[in-house]
Structure formats: structure tokens, C-alpha cells
Amino acid sequence: MKNRRDFLKTSTVAALAAGNLPYWFSGASVQAYNFQAPNERLNIGSIGTGDRWKQVIPNAMNYCNVMAVCDVDAEHRGEGAGIVQKTPGQKGGEVRMYEDYRKILDRKDIDIVTIITPDHWHSKIAIEALRAGKDVYCEKPLTLTIDEGKQIIKAMEETKRVFQVGTQQRSEMSARSGDKTFPHQFLTAVAMVRLGRIGQVKKVTCDIGGAPTSGAIPKGDAPRHLNWDMWLGQAPLVDYRFQEGGGKWGQSRCHYEFRWWYEYSGGKMTDWGAHHVDIATWAIGMENSGPISVEGTAEHPVPFKDGHPTKDDQYNAAHKFDITVMYPNGVEMHVVSNSTDGNGILFEGTEGRLFVSRGALKGKPVEDLATNPLPDDAIANLYKGKKPGDHMRNFMECVKDRAQPISDVWTHHRSMTTCHLSNIAIRLGRKLNWDAEKQEIVGDPQAKLFQAREQRKGYEITG
Ligand SMILES: NC(=O)c1ccc[n+]([C@@H]2O[C@H](COP(=O)([O-])OP(=O)(O)OC[C@H]3O[C@@H](n4cnc5c(N)ncnc54)[C@H](O)[C@@H]3O)[C@@H](O)[C@H]2O)c1
């Protein structure tokens, strides 16, 4: 009898070989993707069990056994383990808890690692997980710097593992337009633009919203259940800061609120750019390439000098911005914190405009689909022959058939590069020229330094 590892090596989706039809038209696919048989059920080690974990892992438990949870906050890992133990079909008390993710990477019985930590930890854990032979599901934004993307790609090319980035807009969500519901509005929009339904694309506007600001946040002792040094990882060793107020999580430089500090994240630019800039880049056919220049204006909550914030006690990521990105195919992309259309993506071409967001797909070209629908295989072709609708399931199917999932590292790295360049441009307050072939900022040695970051001793990315 085949064991789980053998199955991973040999399983292919027989249905795909049967012809050009999307596999979900074939009964064989049901057989190929059996996630329930005990010898085919994969084991997950889950690293980072905070807010997002509670949205992602319940679905993953439909396909896998969560055998280990890891968090540098003992309260969060305890809560995570409790949820797993109470979930029917999981292995109850067998789930182990860890503070140090490397203990999970050492376990031979763990097939898959999920990384749902703050952004400044993603790349290091991902690279070590790949080298430990794990398949990886890692939340967006995958990287904190452009060079981290290159490092992950190098590790992918060496290890040939399966990697899904958590940009679920590529798989999920449905929106109404007139009297029609589109089950996959982002895929439909991407297919329409790529198939010329708005003519030649001229302009794309990604409205990703602004970020909150804060006043000075007081120093305090980190909670006893939190390993603050490990939470900081590669980032500089600084005081813990927290105060009640602001959003649900208070104001801090830690849980959830890390998004508004450049030391740990890229602000809204990467938080939501990872979604909308990603979809826009795919639609205009630049997902394996990149811009030629990036410039813009922004407001930051604190003054900046030489690209660095001059205060260390309050949020520092841009809260307002208006970026212009030029592509070699003539498309002009705007990444803005505010627009008349609201959060979403507006595509403008020589033959029409269409707007897509989490709640809408609209515009004359969308109405025209009633009389001139997309070809039957348009979505399937875009979705690499698999059935969209569930981002985690797409990853699990790829773990079985060893294909790369819909949110692959290579194309995600390209859209993140645009977001990172946007941040570098507004931090330094000048236009950047980009060589997409060499993946280097041209003619600006100071800006080029921002393609990477300093890594605190003991937490460097190696290899
Ligand atoms: N795809 C989406 O739509 C979506 C939505 C929300 C969040 N996210 C992403 O998910 C990630 C987590 O966001 P969140 O809101 O859950 O943050 P969070 O602060 O609530 O949770 C992160 C958890 O990671 C833990 N952690 C930090 N360093 C760690 C380490 N070295 N090892 C183990 N655990 C560590 C923290 O203690 C915390 O419990 C972010 O990258 C965020 O962008 C994606």
C-alpha cells in the first residue's frame, strides 16, 4: 500500500490527461483528490496563531491534521491548540505547542508549514521551511524587501517545493453586477482585461485605502506570555510599546498593529497592495516582469530623513499616498490611498472601463458579457486548469499533484516589487527607475540600499 509520501511523489491528476476540459468536469478528479483517507491526510505545522490564523486554519483542517502550533506568544499558541483540539476530525490531544518554529521544521512527520506571522518574519521562516523539505502556505505580503523575494525564489528553485501565497483574491469571492452574480469576479476581471474586452489598457487605478496614524505610544513591559525578542526577530531591538485605544488591538508596535511600522511591514502599500496591485499586475500581463519607473507623493505620520523615520514611538508608514507606476507596455498604474470609486481596481482601456472590488464587478464591458460571454475555458485557463473557489484547497490539490498553486512565489514577488518600490520612492521623496530584467534600481545607490534591510545578529537569513 502506498504511504502518504509515496502518494505525494506519484500522484498526478489523471483527469487532466484525459483532455482539455477543466478537471472538475471529470469524475476522476474526485478520486485523485481524496483528503480524507488516513494514509493520504497530510500533517500541518502552523507557525503564527494570531488573528488571521483563525480565518485560515479552520478551512485547512478540512484537508489536513494540524499536528503542531507555534507562536512566540504563549496565549496565542494555547488558544490555537485549543481550537485544533476541539475541531472534529483532528487528532485532539496530539497537537504539540512550540515557541520556536525550528522545532516544527525538525519534525519529519510534518509535511506542510503555514506561516501566519507578521510580515518581517515571513521570508526567513519560509526559506528555512523550504530547505527542511516542507511545502509552504505563507500569508501575504510575502516579503519585507525586494531582495527577500529573490532569496525565496532561489530557495524554491533549489528545493522544488509547493508554495502558495495567501492572496485569496486570486481564488475566492463573488460579486453582483446588475442581475448577475459573478462567482469569481477578480478572475473574471483579469480574464476580460487580458482578452481585450476593454481594448488596449491605458490606465489602472488601485485604491487600497489609507493607514491609521498614532500619537506617541508609551513604553511598557512586554506581557510575560510574549517573547518580545523573538517577536522582533531580524528587526532592531526596541522597547515594547502599547496603549489602549485606537482599534480592537489598541495601539502598539506588536500584534496586528505591526502593519503601520516600516520595521515590520510596508503599511497599506503592501498590506492591500499585495491584493489589488497583484490582481492589476496580472491583468495587464506584467506578472513576470515589472515597471520602468515609480514615483509619487505621500504623507507620513512622522518626519523622515534619508528615507528613515526620525521618531521611534509612533506609527511611521504612509497614511496617504498617490503613486504613478509606468510599465514598458505603456500602461500607467496608480496606487492610491483614496479615490472617487473607493477600494478596488479601475481598469481603463481604449474600448471601455471596468471596476472590480470585493463587492462589485461593473462597467459597460461587464454588462456586455450577457450577450458576449467569455470563452468557456477562460477562467480555467487563468486558473491553471483547476477549479477556483477555495484558496486553501487549491494549495492542497497542488501539494498532491506537485504543481505550483495559483498565487505562486514568482508572480507574487513581481507585484510586491512594485509595492516595495512605491514605498522606497515615497520614503526618499523621488522618482525611481527600475530595471525589471536585472531587478535593480538604476542610477540611485542610496535607493538601492532599500532593496534589502539590516538583519539583527542571530536572526539573519542565511543561504
Ligand atoms: N490574506 C489576507 O487577506 C490577510 C488578512 C489578514 C492578515 N493577513 C496576513 O497575516 C499575517 C498575520 O497577520 P495577523 O493579523 O494575524 O497578525 P497577528 O499579530 O494577529 O498574528 C501574528 C502572530 O504571529 C506571532 N509571531 C510573531 N513572530 C513569530 C515567530 N517568529 N514565530 C511564531 N509566531 C510568531 C505573533 O505572536 C502573533 O500571534 C500578516 O502577514 C498579514 O498581512 C492576511
The ligand as an ORCA input file, in Angstrom:
! r2SCAN-3c Opt
* xyz 0 1
  N      -4.832     37.311      3.167
  C      -5.441     38.232      3.877
  O      -6.445     38.813      3.471
  C      -4.892     38.587      5.237
  C      -5.739     39.125      6.201
  C      -5.197     39.424      7.450
  C      -3.843     39.208      7.710
  N      -3.055     38.695      6.718
  C      -1.612     38.498      6.976
  O      -1.425     37.536      8.009
  C      -0.228     37.829      8.752
  C      -0.565     37.851     10.239
  O      -1.463     38.915     10.492
  P      -2.380     38.934     11.793
  O      -3.355     39.996     11.607
  O      -2.828     37.539     12.085
  O      -1.310     39.381     12.889
  P      -1.293     38.993     14.445
  O      -0.343     39.910     15.095
  O      -2.692     38.936     14.965
  O      -0.749     37.493     14.459
  C       0.580     37.166     14.157
  C       1.038     36.120     15.168
  O       2.357     35.699     14.822
  C       3.065     35.542     16.052
  N       4.511     35.568     15.801
  C       5.337     36.638     15.633
  N       6.590     36.226     15.391
  C       6.573     34.864     15.420
  C       7.562     33.859     15.250
  N       8.842     34.141     14.985
  N       7.184     32.557     15.390
  C       5.889     32.232     15.670
  N       4.909     33.144     15.839
  C       5.247     34.449     15.692
  C       2.574     36.667     16.935
  O       2.856     36.456     18.280
  C       1.076     36.645     16.602
  O       0.377     35.762     17.441
  C       0.273     39.170      8.216
  O       1.333     38.974      7.341
  C      -0.921     39.755      7.494
  O      -0.597     40.606      6.419
  C      -3.558     38.360      5.517
*
